[in-house]
């Protein structure tokens, strides 16, 4: 009996840890990117403007060094396969997080797809956009450049 209890005590924490590892609970601590501008993007596989924003985010990501700009895209699809399929067609050169329960989206009060929040080097949200518009690319880039050029 003691042997069975000892085995359960050893195995149970591993089962709990594995269950947690399979959950897709996104946590993004913007403060970990202190000193960098962060472009936080929320997207979904069904989002038509996202098909235009992904190539642009790849392009803008290449224009700045890793210590200047971080781009994080948070997928809100309920099924991971949908996001994976989208990413095969529109690959990302930046970090992708999955938020199937929309926990981060609720935290940041996201109202449409795609939505982006641009944080300054101190982790403060400075600019926010709902939608992605090709005729506003200059504006998006000017905002990012302004924050990168600003001293901390």
DSSP file (Angstrom, degrees, kcal/mol; ACC not computed):
  #  RESIDUE AA STRUCTURE BP1 BP2  ACC     N-H-->O    O-->H-N    N-H-->O    O-->H-N    TCO  KAPPA ALPHA  PHI   PSI    X-CA   Y-CA   Z-CA
    1    1 A X     >        0   0    0      0, 0.0     4,-2.2     0, 0.0     5,-0.2   0.000 360.0 360.0 360.0 -45.6    0.0    0.0    0.0
    2    2 A X  H  >  +     0   0    0      1,-0.2     4,-2.5     2,-0.2     5,-0.2   0.870 360.0  54.9 -62.4 -35.4    2.8    2.4    0.9
    3    3 A X  H  > S+     0   0    0      2,-0.2     4,-2.2     1,-0.2    -1,-0.2   0.907 107.6  49.0 -64.1 -41.5    4.5    1.6   -2.4
    4    4 A X  H  > S+     0   0    0      2,-0.2     4,-2.5     1,-0.2    -2,-0.2   0.896 112.1  48.5 -64.9 -41.1    1.3    2.5   -4.4
    5    5 A X  H  X S+     0   0    0     -4,-2.2     4,-2.6     2,-0.2    -2,-0.2   0.912 110.3  51.5 -65.2 -41.8    1.0    5.8   -2.5
    6    6 A X  H  X S+     0   0    0     -4,-2.5     4,-1.5     2,-0.2    -2,-0.2   0.906 110.6  48.5 -62.3 -41.2    4.6    6.6   -3.2
    7    7 A X  H  X S+     0   0    0     -4,-2.2     4,-2.8     2,-0.2     5,-0.2   0.921 111.5  49.8 -64.6 -44.2    4.2    5.8   -6.9
    8    8 A X  H  X S+     0   0    0     -4,-2.5     4,-2.8     1,-0.2     5,-0.3   0.901 108.5  53.0 -60.9 -40.8    1.1    8.0   -7.0
    9    9 A X  H  X S+     0   0    0     -4,-2.6     4,-0.6     1,-0.2    -1,-0.2   0.831 114.4  42.7 -64.8 -31.2    2.9   10.8   -5.3
   10   10 A X  H  X S+     0   0    0     -4,-1.5     4,-0.6    -5,-0.2    -2,-0.2   0.883 120.7  39.4 -79.4 -40.3    5.7   10.6   -7.9
   11   11 A X  H  X S+     0   0    0     -4,-2.8     4,-2.0     1,-0.2     3,-0.4   0.866 103.5  66.5 -80.6 -38.4    3.5   10.3  -11.0
   12   12 A X  H  X S+     0   0    0     -4,-2.8     4,-2.4     1,-0.2     5,-0.2   0.894  99.5  49.7 -56.3 -47.7    0.6   12.7  -10.1
   13   13 A X  H  X S+     0   0    0     -4,-0.6     4,-2.5    -5,-0.3    -1,-0.2   0.878 110.4  52.2 -61.3 -33.9    2.8   15.9  -10.3
   14   14 A X  H  X S+     0   0    0     -4,-0.6     4,-2.5    -3,-0.4    -1,-0.2   0.889 108.6  50.5 -67.3 -38.1    4.1   14.8  -13.7
   15   15 A X  H  X S+     0   0    0     -4,-2.0     4,-2.2     2,-0.2    -2,-0.2   0.922 111.9  47.4 -64.1 -43.4    0.5   14.2  -14.9
   16   16 A X  H  X S+     0   0    0     -4,-2.4     4,-2.2     2,-0.2    -2,-0.2   0.922 111.9  50.2 -63.0 -44.4   -0.5   17.7  -13.8
   17   17 A X  H  X S+     0   0    0     -4,-2.5     4,-2.2     1,-0.2    -2,-0.2   0.911 110.8  49.2 -62.2 -42.5    2.7   19.2  -15.3
   18   18 A X  H  X S+     0   0    0     -4,-2.5     4,-1.3     1,-0.2    -1,-0.2   0.894 108.9  52.7 -64.8 -39.0    2.0   17.5  -18.7
   19   19 A X  H  X S+     0   0    0     -4,-2.2     4,-0.6     1,-0.2     3,-0.3   0.912 111.3  46.8 -62.1 -42.0   -1.7   18.7  -18.6
   20   20 A X  H >< S+     0   0    0     -4,-2.2     3,-0.9     1,-0.2     5,-0.3   0.873 106.7  57.8 -67.3 -36.8   -0.5   22.3  -18.1
   21   21 A X  H 3< S+     0   0    0     -4,-2.2    -1,-0.2     1,-0.2    -2,-0.2   0.805 105.1  51.5 -65.4 -27.7    2.1   22.0  -20.8
   22   22 A X  H 3< S+     0   0    0     -4,-1.3    -1,-0.2    -3,-0.3    -2,-0.2   0.606  89.5  97.1 -85.3 -12.2   -0.6   21.1  -23.4
   23   23 A X  S << S-     0   0    0     -3,-0.9     2,-0.7    -4,-0.6    -3,-0.0  -0.490  70.8-140.5 -74.1 147.5   -2.8   24.1  -22.5
   24   24 A X        +     0   0    0     -2,-0.2     2,-0.8     2,-0.1    77,-0.4  -0.588  41.0 152.8-109.0  69.0   -2.4   27.1  -24.7
   25   25 A X        -     0   0    0     -2,-0.7     2,-0.2    -5,-0.3    74,-0.1  -0.860  35.8-144.2 -99.5 107.7   -2.6   29.9  -22.1
   26   26 A X        -     0   0    0     -2,-0.8     2,-0.4    72,-0.2    -2,-0.1  -0.494  20.0-179.2 -76.4 136.8   -0.6   32.8  -23.5
   27   27 A X        +     0   0    0     -2,-0.2     2,-0.5     2,-0.0    -2,-0.0  -0.976   1.8 178.1-132.4 121.8    1.4   35.0  -21.2
   28   28 A X        -     0   0    0     -2,-0.4     2,-1.0    69,-0.0     3,-0.1  -0.953  11.1-165.4-126.4 112.0    3.2   37.9  -22.6
   29   29 A X    >   -     0   0    0     -2,-0.5     3,-2.1     1,-0.2     4,-0.3  -0.829   2.5-166.7 -96.6  99.8    5.1   40.0  -20.2
   30   30 A X  G >  S+     0   0    0     -2,-1.0     3,-2.0     1,-0.3    -1,-0.2   0.793  82.1  70.7 -58.9 -28.7    5.9   43.2  -22.2
   31   31 A X  G >  S+     0   0    0      1,-0.3     3,-1.5     2,-0.2    -1,-0.3   0.738  82.8  71.0 -63.9 -20.5    8.4   44.2  -19.5
   32   32 A X  G <  S+     0   0    0     -3,-2.1    -1,-0.3     1,-0.3    -2,-0.2   0.679  95.4  55.0 -67.7 -14.3   10.7   41.4  -20.6
   33   33 A X  G X  S+     0   0    0     -3,-2.0     3,-2.3    -4,-0.3    -1,-0.3   0.028  79.0 160.1-104.3  24.9   11.3   43.5  -23.8
   34   34 A X  T <   +     0   0    0     -3,-1.5    88,-0.2     1,-0.3    87,-0.1  -0.201  66.4  25.7 -51.0 131.6   12.4   46.6  -21.8
   35   35 A X  T 3  S+     0   0    0     86,-3.2     2,-0.3     1,-0.3    -1,-0.3   0.360 109.1  91.1  92.9  -4.2   14.4   48.9  -24.1
   36   36 A X  S <  S-     0   0    0     -3,-2.3     2,-0.4    85,-0.4    -1,-0.3  -0.895  78.0-117.6-121.6 151.6   12.7   47.6  -27.3
   37   37 A X  E     -a   69   0A   0     31,-2.9    33,-2.6    -2,-0.3     2,-0.5  -0.724  31.6-152.1 -82.3 136.9    9.6   48.7  -29.2
   38   38 A X  E     -aB  70 119A   0     81,-1.6    81,-3.1    -2,-0.4     2,-0.7  -0.957  11.5-163.4-118.6 126.7    7.0   45.9  -29.2
   39   39 A X  E     -aB  71 118A   0     31,-3.1    33,-2.6    -2,-0.5     2,-0.6  -0.926  13.2-167.6-106.2 107.5    4.5   45.5  -32.0
   40   40 A X  E     -aB  72 117A   0     77,-3.0    77,-2.5    -2,-0.7     2,-0.4  -0.875   6.8-172.3-102.9 117.8    1.7   43.2  -30.6
   41   41 A X  E     -aB  73 116A   0     31,-3.3    33,-3.9    -2,-0.6     2,-0.5  -0.909  13.5-157.0-116.8 135.4   -0.6   41.9  -33.3
   42   42 A X  E     +aB  74 115A   0     73,-3.2    73,-1.6    -2,-0.4    72,-0.8  -0.944  28.2 158.5-110.6 130.8   -3.8   39.9  -32.9
   43   43 A X  E     -a   75   0A   0     31,-2.6    33,-2.3    -2,-0.5     2,-0.3  -0.909  26.6-154.3-147.1 168.8   -5.0   37.9  -35.9
   44   44 A X    >   -     0   0    0     -2,-0.3     3,-1.4    31,-0.2     6,-0.2  -0.974  32.5-114.6-145.9 156.7   -7.1   34.9  -37.1
   45   45 A X  T 3  S+     0   0    0     -2,-0.3    -1,-0.1     1,-0.3     6,-0.0   0.796 115.0  53.6 -64.4 -29.2   -6.9   32.6  -40.1
   46   46 A X  T 3  S+     0   0    0      4,-0.0     2,-0.6    -3,-0.0    -1,-0.3   0.521  81.4 112.5 -82.9  -5.6  -10.2   33.9  -41.5
   47   47 A X    <>  -     0   0    0     -3,-1.4     4,-0.6     1,-0.2     3,-0.3  -0.581  50.4-165.0 -76.9 112.2   -9.0   37.5  -41.4
   48   48 A X  T >4 S+     0   0    0     -2,-0.6     3,-1.4     1,-0.2     4,-0.4   0.923  88.2  52.4 -65.6 -45.9   -8.6   38.8  -45.0
   49   49 A X  T >> S+     0   0    0      1,-0.3     4,-1.9    64,-0.2     3,-1.3   0.773  97.5  68.8 -62.9 -22.4   -6.5   41.9  -44.0
   50   50 A X  H 3> S+     0   0    0      1,-0.3     4,-2.2    -3,-0.3    -1,-0.3   0.801  88.2  65.1 -64.0 -27.3   -4.1   39.6  -42.1
   51   51 A X  H << S+     0   0    0     -3,-1.4     4,-0.4    -4,-0.6    -1,-0.3   0.729 109.8  38.0 -67.0 -21.0   -3.0   38.2  -45.4
   52   52 A X  H <> S+     0   0    0     -3,-1.3     4,-1.2    -4,-0.4    -2,-0.2   0.742 112.9  55.6 -96.8 -31.2   -1.6   41.6  -46.2
   53   53 A X  H  X S+     0   0    0     -4,-1.9     4,-3.1     1,-0.2     5,-0.2   0.856  99.0  61.1 -72.8 -33.6   -0.3   42.4  -42.7
   54   54 A X  H  X S+     0   0    0     -4,-2.2     4,-2.4     2,-0.2     5,-0.2   0.941 105.0  45.7 -62.9 -48.6    1.9   39.3  -42.4
   55   55 A X  H  > S+     0   0    0     -4,-0.4     4,-2.1     1,-0.2    -1,-0.2   0.908 115.0  49.7 -59.5 -38.4    4.1   40.2  -45.4
   56   56 A X  H  X S+     0   0    0     -4,-1.2     4,-3.0     2,-0.2     5,-0.3   0.926 109.5  50.1 -65.5 -43.9    4.4   43.7  -44.1
   57   57 A X  H  X S+     0   0    0     -4,-3.1     4,-2.1     1,-0.2    -1,-0.2   0.887 110.3  51.1 -62.9 -37.2    5.3   42.6  -40.6
   58   58 A X  H  X S+     0   0    0     -4,-2.4     4,-1.4    -5,-0.2    -1,-0.2   0.920 112.6  46.9 -61.4 -42.9    8.0   40.3  -42.1
   59   59 A X  H  X S+     0   0    0     -4,-2.1     4,-0.9     1,-0.2     3,-0.3   0.938 113.9  45.2 -65.2 -48.3    9.3   43.2  -44.0
   60   60 A X  H  X S+     0   0    0     -4,-3.0     4,-0.6     1,-0.2     3,-0.4   0.843 108.2  58.9 -67.4 -32.1    9.3   45.7  -41.1
   61   61 A X  H >< S+     0   0    0     -4,-2.1     3,-0.7    -5,-0.3    -1,-0.2   0.881 104.6  50.9 -61.9 -38.0   10.9   43.0  -38.9
   62   62 A X  H 3< S+     0   0    0     -4,-1.4    -1,-0.2    -3,-0.3    -2,-0.2   0.721 100.6  64.2 -72.5 -21.4   13.8   42.8  -41.2
   63   63 A X  H 3< S+     0   0    0     -4,-0.9     2,-0.3    -3,-0.4    -1,-0.2   0.692 103.5  48.5 -77.3 -18.4   14.4   46.6  -41.2
   64   64 A X  S << S-     0   0    0     -3,-0.7     2,-0.1    -4,-0.6     0, 0.0  -0.878  84.9-111.3-125.1 154.5   15.2   46.7  -37.5
   65   65 A X    >>  -     0   0    0     -2,-0.3     4,-2.0     1,-0.1     3,-1.8  -0.316  35.0-105.0 -77.6 165.4   17.6   44.8  -35.3
   66   66 A X  T 34 S+     0   0    0      1,-0.3    -1,-0.1     2,-0.2    -2,-0.0   0.768 121.2  55.4 -61.5 -26.7   16.5   42.4  -32.6
   67   67 A X  T 34 S+     0   0    0      1,-0.1    -1,-0.3   -31,-0.1     3,-0.1   0.436 111.9  43.6 -89.2   3.3   17.4   44.9  -29.9
   68   68 A X  T <4 S+     0   0    0     -3,-1.8   -31,-2.9     1,-0.3     2,-0.4   0.781 118.0  22.6-106.9 -45.3   15.2   47.6  -31.5
   69   69 A X  E  <  -a   37   0A   0     -4,-2.0     2,-0.4   -33,-0.2    -1,-0.3  -0.984  51.7-171.1-136.0 134.4   11.9   45.9  -32.4
   70   70 A X  E     -a   38   0A   0    -33,-2.6   -31,-3.1    -2,-0.4     2,-0.5  -0.990  10.0-162.6-120.0 129.9   10.0   42.8  -31.3
   71   71 A X  E     -a   39   0A   0     -2,-0.4    24,-1.3   -33,-0.2     2,-0.4  -0.963   9.0-179.5-114.1 127.5    7.0   41.6  -33.3
   72   72 A X  E     -ac  40  95A   0    -33,-2.6   -31,-3.3    -2,-0.5     2,-0.5  -0.994   8.8-162.9-126.7 125.8    4.6   39.2  -31.6
   73   73 A X  E     -ac  41  96A   0     22,-2.9    24,-2.7    -2,-0.4     2,-0.6  -0.941   5.5-157.1-111.6 127.1    1.5   37.9  -33.4
   74   74 A X  E     -ac  42  97A   0    -33,-3.9   -31,-2.6    -2,-0.5     2,-0.3  -0.906   8.2-148.0-108.7 117.2   -1.3   36.3  -31.3
   75   75 A X  E     -ac  43  98A   0     22,-3.2    24,-3.1    -2,-0.6   -31,-0.2  -0.668  10.8-170.2 -86.7 137.0   -3.6   33.9  -33.1
   76   76 A X        +     0   0    0    -33,-2.3   -32,-0.2    -2,-0.3    -1,-0.1   0.255  39.2 129.8-110.9  10.3   -7.2   33.8  -31.8
   77   77 A X        -     0   0    0    -34,-0.2    25,-0.1     1,-0.1    22,-0.1  -0.371  56.3-140.4 -64.1 143.7   -8.4   30.7  -33.8
   78   78 A X  S    S+     0   0    0      1,-0.2     2,-0.5    23,-0.1    -1,-0.1   0.819  92.2  54.0 -72.0 -31.2  -10.2   28.1  -31.7
   79   79 A X  S >> S-     0   0    0      1,-0.1     3,-1.2    21,-0.0     4,-1.0  -0.927  73.1-151.3-111.3 122.0   -8.5   25.3  -33.7
   80   80 A X  H 3> S+     0   0    0     -2,-0.5     4,-2.6     1,-0.3     3,-0.2   0.815  93.3  67.8 -58.4 -33.3   -4.7   25.4  -34.0
   81   81 A X  H 3> S+     0   0    0      1,-0.2     4,-2.4     2,-0.2    -1,-0.3   0.845  95.7  55.8 -58.7 -34.0   -4.8   23.6  -37.4
   82   82 A X  H <> S+     0   0    0     -3,-1.2     4,-2.0     2,-0.2    -1,-0.2   0.918 109.8  44.7 -64.4 -43.5   -6.5   26.7  -38.9
   83   83 A X  H  X S+     0   0    0     -4,-1.0     4,-2.6    -3,-0.2    -2,-0.2   0.916 112.2  52.1 -65.7 -43.4   -3.6   28.9  -37.7
   84   84 A X  H  X S+     0   0    0     -4,-2.6     4,-1.2     1,-0.2    -2,-0.2   0.889 109.3  50.0 -61.4 -39.7   -1.0   26.4  -38.9
   85   85 A X  H  X S+     0   0    0     -4,-2.4     4,-1.2    -5,-0.2     3,-0.3   0.917 110.7  49.4 -64.5 -44.2   -2.7   26.3  -42.4
   86   86 A X  H  X S+     0   0    0     -4,-2.0     4,-2.8     1,-0.2     3,-0.5   0.923 108.8  53.4 -58.3 -45.8   -2.6   30.1  -42.6
   87   87 A X  H  < S+     0   0    0     -4,-2.6    -1,-0.2     1,-0.2    -2,-0.2   0.738 101.2  59.6 -68.1 -22.9    1.1   30.1  -41.6
   88   88 A X  H  < S+     0   0    0     -4,-1.2     3,-0.4    -3,-0.3    -1,-0.2   0.884 115.3  35.4 -68.2 -37.1    2.0   27.7  -44.3
   89   89 A X  H  < S+     0   0    0     -4,-1.2     2,-0.3    -3,-0.5    -2,-0.2   0.823 132.9  28.9 -83.7 -33.4    0.6   30.2  -46.9
   90   90 A X  S  < S-     0   0    0     -4,-2.8    -1,-0.2    -5,-0.2    -2,-0.1  -0.692  85.5-162.2-127.9  76.4    1.8   33.3  -45.0
   91   91 A X        -     0   0    0     -3,-0.4     2,-0.4    -2,-0.3   -33,-0.1  -0.171   8.4-137.3 -63.3 154.7    4.9   32.4  -43.0
   92   92 A X        -     0   0    0      2,-0.1     4,-0.1    -5,-0.1    -1,-0.1  -0.924  18.1-165.6-117.5 137.6    6.0   34.6  -40.2
   93   93 A X  S    S+     0   0    0     -2,-0.4     2,-0.3     2,-0.1   -22,-0.1   0.083  77.4  66.7-101.3  20.5    9.6   35.6  -39.3
   94   94 A X  S    S-     0   0    0    -24,-0.1   -22,-0.2     1,-0.0     2,-0.1  -0.793  99.1 -69.1-133.3 173.0    8.4   36.8  -35.9
   95   95 A X  E     -c   72   0A   0    -24,-1.3   -22,-2.9    -2,-0.3     2,-0.4  -0.411  41.6-157.6 -72.5 139.1    7.0   35.1  -32.7
   96   96 A X  E     -c   73   0A   0    -24,-0.2     2,-0.3    -2,-0.1   -22,-0.2  -0.968   8.1-173.2-117.0 130.3    3.5   33.5  -32.8
   97   97 A X  E     -c   74   0A   0    -24,-2.7   -22,-3.2    -2,-0.4     2,-0.5  -0.867  17.3-135.6-115.5 155.3    1.5   32.9  -29.7
   98   98 A X  E     +c   75   0A   0     -2,-0.3   -72,-0.2   -24,-0.2   -22,-0.2  -0.950  22.9 173.0-116.6 131.3   -1.8   31.0  -29.6
   99   99 A X    >   +     0   0    0    -24,-3.1     3,-2.0    -2,-0.5     6,-0.2  -0.543   9.1 162.2-133.8  64.9   -4.8   32.3  -27.6
  100  100 A X  T 3  S+     0   0    0    -76,-0.3    -1,-0.1     1,-0.3   -24,-0.1   0.720  80.9  48.9 -64.3 -20.0   -7.8   30.0  -28.5
  101  101 A X  T 3  S-     0   0    0    -77,-0.4    -1,-0.3    -3,-0.1   -25,-0.1   0.376 108.2-125.8 -97.9   3.9   -9.7   31.2  -25.4
  102  102 A X    <>  +     0   0    0     -3,-2.0     4,-2.2   -27,-0.2     5,-0.2   0.789  60.8 144.7  58.8  32.1   -9.0   34.9  -26.3
  103  103 A X  H  > S+     0   0    0      2,-0.2     4,-2.0     1,-0.2     5,-0.1   0.934  74.9  39.7 -66.2 -46.4   -7.6   35.6  -22.8
  104  104 A X  H  > S+     0   0    0      2,-0.2     4,-2.4     1,-0.2    -1,-0.2   0.900 112.9  56.2 -68.5 -39.5   -5.0   38.1  -24.1
  105  105 A X  H  4>S+     0   0    0      1,-0.2     5,-2.7     2,-0.2     4,-0.2   0.901 109.8  45.9 -59.1 -40.6   -7.5   39.6  -26.6
  106  106 A X  H ><5S+     0   0    0     -4,-2.2     3,-1.0     3,-0.2    -1,-0.2   0.902 109.2  55.3 -67.6 -40.7   -9.8   40.3  -23.6
  107  107 A X  H 3<5S+     0   0    0     -4,-2.0    -2,-0.2     1,-0.3    -1,-0.2   0.903 116.3  36.8 -57.8 -41.8   -7.0   41.7  -21.6
  108  108 A X  T 3<5S-     0   0    0     -4,-2.4    -1,-0.3    -5,-0.1    -2,-0.2   0.328 110.3-122.7 -95.7   7.4   -6.2   44.2  -24.4
  109  109 A X  T < 5 -     0   0    0     -3,-1.0     2,-0.2    -4,-0.2    -3,-0.2   0.909  36.6-167.8  54.6  50.6   -9.9   44.7  -25.3
  110  110 A X      < +     0   0    0     -5,-2.7    -1,-0.2     1,-0.1     3,-0.1  -0.512  15.7 177.0 -72.5 133.1   -9.4   43.7  -28.9
  111  111 A X        +     0   0    0     -2,-0.2     2,-0.3     1,-0.2    -1,-0.1   0.552  57.2  12.9-116.5 -12.4  -12.5   44.6  -31.0
  112  112 A X  S    S-     0   0    0     19,-0.0     2,-0.4   -70,-0.0    -1,-0.2  -0.965  84.2 -65.4-158.1 171.2  -11.5   43.5  -34.6
  113  113 A X  S    S+     0   0    0     -2,-0.3    19,-0.2     1,-0.2   -64,-0.2  -0.926 108.3  16.8-116.9 138.6   -9.1   41.6  -36.8
  114  114 A X  S    S+     0   0    0    -72,-0.8    17,-4.2    -2,-0.4     2,-0.4   0.797  80.0 171.6 -74.9 164.0   -6.3   42.3  -37.1
  115  115 A X  E     -BD  42 130A   0    -73,-1.6   -73,-3.2    15,-0.3     2,-0.4  -0.989   9.0-167.7-130.6 144.1   -5.6   44.6  -34.2
  116  116 A X  E     -BD  41 129A   0     13,-2.7    13,-2.7    -2,-0.4     2,-0.4  -0.974  11.8-164.8-134.9 149.6   -2.2   45.9  -33.1
  117  117 A X  E     -BD  40 128A   0    -77,-2.5   -77,-3.0    -2,-0.4     2,-0.6  -0.999  11.7-153.2-129.0 131.9   -0.8   47.7  -30.2
  118  118 A X  E     -BD  39 127A   0      9,-3.1     8,-3.1    -2,-0.4     9,-1.6  -0.934  11.4-160.6-111.0 121.5    2.6   49.4  -30.3
  119  119 A X  E     -BD  38 125A   0    -81,-3.1   -81,-1.6    -2,-0.6     6,-0.2  -0.781  13.2-129.2-101.5 141.4    4.5   49.6  -27.0
  120  120 A X    >   -     0   0    0      4,-2.7     3,-2.1    -2,-0.3   -84,-0.2  -0.141  42.1 -84.6 -77.4-177.5    7.3   52.1  -26.4
  121  121 A X  T 3  S+     0   0    0     26,-0.3   -86,-3.2     1,-0.3   -85,-0.4   0.660 129.5  56.3 -65.7 -16.3   10.7   51.1  -24.9
  122  122 A X  T 3  S-     0   0    0    -88,-0.2    -1,-0.3     2,-0.2   -88,-0.1   0.349 120.7-105.8 -95.8   4.7    9.3   51.4  -21.4
  123  123 A X  S <  S+     0   0    0     -3,-2.1     2,-0.5   -87,-0.3    -2,-0.1   0.640  74.7 138.8  82.8  14.7    6.5   48.9  -22.1
  124  124 A X        -     0   0    0    -94,-0.1    -4,-2.7     1,-0.0     2,-0.3  -0.801  58.2-119.0 -94.6 130.6    3.7   51.5  -22.3
  125  125 A X  E     +D  119   0A   0     -2,-0.5    -6,-0.3    -6,-0.2     3,-0.1  -0.532  42.2 163.5 -67.9 127.4    1.1   51.1  -25.1
  126  126 A X  E     +     0   0A   0     -8,-3.1     2,-0.3     1,-0.3    -7,-0.2   0.756  58.0  27.8-114.2 -42.0    1.4   54.2  -27.3
  127  127 A X  E     -D  118   0A   0     -9,-1.6    -9,-3.1     2,-0.0    -1,-0.3  -0.941  59.3-175.5-126.4 147.3   -0.5   53.4  -30.5
  128  128 A X  E     -D  117   0A   0     -2,-0.3     2,-0.4   -11,-0.2   -11,-0.2  -0.998   2.2-173.5-142.2 143.0   -3.3   51.0  -31.3
  129  129 A X  E     -D  116   0A   0    -13,-2.7   -13,-2.7    -2,-0.3     2,-0.5  -0.998  15.0-155.4-138.0 139.5   -5.0   50.1  -34.6
  130  130 A X  E    S+D  115   0A   0     -2,-0.4   -15,-0.3   -15,-0.2   -17,-0.1  -0.976  73.4   7.4-111.0 124.7   -8.0   48.0  -35.6
  131  131 A X  S    S-     0   0    0    -17,-4.2     2,-0.4    -2,-0.5   -17,-0.3  -0.179  79.7-105.3  92.3 167.9   -7.7   46.7  -39.1
  132  132 A X        -     0   0    0    -19,-0.2     2,-0.5    -2,-0.1   -79,-0.1  -0.987  33.0-174.2-135.9 124.9   -4.7   46.8  -41.4
  133  133 A X    >   -     0   0    0     -2,-0.4     3,-2.1     1,-0.1     4,-0.2  -0.977  24.5-147.0-127.5 125.3   -4.8   49.2  -44.4
  134  134 A X  G >  S+     0   0    0     -2,-0.5     3,-1.3     1,-0.3     4,-0.3   0.833 101.7  59.0 -57.8 -33.8   -2.2   49.3  -47.1
  135  135 A X  G 3  S+     0   0    0      1,-0.2    -1,-0.3     2,-0.1     4,-0.1   0.522 104.1  52.7 -76.6  -2.0   -2.7   53.1  -47.4
  136  136 A X  G <> S+     0   0    0     -3,-2.1     4,-2.5     1,-0.1    -1,-0.2   0.301  74.8 103.4-110.3   7.3   -1.7   53.5  -43.7
  137  137 A X  H <> S+     0   0    0     -3,-1.3     4,-2.8     1,-0.2     5,-0.2   0.897  79.6  54.1 -57.2 -41.8    1.6   51.6  -43.9
  138  138 A X  H  > S+     0   0    0     -4,-0.3     4,-2.3     1,-0.2    -1,-0.2   0.900 109.2  49.1 -59.4 -40.1    3.6   54.9  -43.9
  139  139 A X  H  > S+     0   0    0     -3,-0.2     4,-2.3     2,-0.2    -2,-0.2   0.939 111.3  48.5 -64.1 -47.7    1.7   55.9  -40.7
  140  140 A X  H  X S+     0   0    0     -4,-2.5     4,-2.2     1,-0.2    -2,-0.2   0.928 114.4  46.0 -58.2 -46.0    2.4   52.5  -39.0
  141  141 A X  H  X S+     0   0    0     -4,-2.8     4,-2.8     1,-0.2    -1,-0.2   0.870 110.3  53.2 -67.2 -36.8    6.1   52.7  -40.0
  142  142 A X  H  X S+     0   0    0     -4,-2.3     4,-2.5    -5,-0.2    -1,-0.2   0.896 109.1  49.9 -64.5 -39.7    6.4   56.3  -38.8
  143  143 A X  H  X S+     0   0    0     -4,-2.3     4,-2.0     2,-0.2    -2,-0.2   0.932 113.4  45.1 -64.4 -45.7    5.0   55.3  -35.4
  144  144 A X  H  X S+     0   0    0     -4,-2.2     4,-2.4     1,-0.2     5,-0.2   0.941 114.6  48.5 -62.9 -46.8    7.4   52.5  -35.0
  145  145 A X  H  X S+     0   0    0     -4,-2.8     4,-2.6     1,-0.2    -2,-0.2   0.891 108.6  54.2 -61.5 -40.4   10.3   54.6  -36.2
  146  146 A X  H  X S+     0   0    0     -4,-2.5     4,-1.3     1,-0.2    -1,-0.2   0.915 112.0  44.0 -59.3 -44.3    9.4   57.4  -33.8
  147  147 A X  H  < S+     0   0    0     -4,-2.0   -26,-0.3     2,-0.2    -2,-0.2   0.863 114.0  49.4 -71.9 -35.8    9.4   55.0  -30.8
  148  148 A X  H  < S+     0   0    0     -4,-2.4    -2,-0.2     1,-0.2    -1,-0.2   0.890 112.5  48.5 -68.1 -38.3   12.6   53.4  -31.9
  149  149 A X  H  < S+     0   0    0     -4,-2.6    -1,-0.2    -5,-0.2    -2,-0.2   0.758  93.6  94.6 -73.7 -24.7   14.3   56.7  -32.4
  150  150 A X  S  < S-     0   0    0     -4,-1.3     2,-0.1    -5,-0.2   -29,-0.1  -0.385  82.2-115.9 -69.6 142.8   13.1   58.0  -29.0
  151  151 A X              0   0    0      1,-0.1   -30,-0.1    -2,-0.1    -1,-0.1  -0.484 360.0 360.0 -74.6 153.9   15.5   57.7  -26.1
  152  152 A X              0   0    0     -2,-0.1    -1,-0.1   -31,-0.1  -117,-0.1   0.470 360.0 360.0 -65.5 360.0   14.3   55.4  -23.3
